[in-house]
Amino acid sequence: MSTDARPTPLIAKIASATAAIAAVTAIAVVSYATGHDSIGKGAIQGGAVTLALILVLWTVNPRRGLASRTANGLADERDNRILTHAFAHSACAMGGAAIACLVASFYGLPAAGVAGIVVWAGLLTFLASAAIQARRG
């Protein structure tokens, strides 16, 4: 690595995990209070999986890959470039999916389908782009 980045301090990791747990809990409480049980369950499940993944990335060796280095605050210029390009590719894919779904909505595609297609197009494009660029070197 060409930067002299230091690992994220333990207190910062604890604070961010606590804030994330509080946010997930608040979303679940509000969802259940307003009668949206499925949204509350989804928030709890998604938040738990995300927090577990982050905790795993924090505990593994920071040199184990792009995701681990980024989660531990040790990303260098190459990692930042890979992530920047992956986010740019994701934004382009989401824009294209949004335009395609706009046209499809004229033919009866429901709003939930539009949201799902746009989000999944962005997520899958980001993951594929980051993986391909990290392998190419």
Secondary structure, DSSP 8 states (H G I E B T S, - for coil): --S------HHHHHHHHHHHHHHHHHHHHHHHHTT-HHHHHHHHHHHHHHHHHHHHHHHS-TTS-HHHHHHTT---HHHHHHHHHHHHHHHHHHHHHHHHHHHHHTTT--HHHHHHHHHHHHHHHHHHHHHHHHHH-
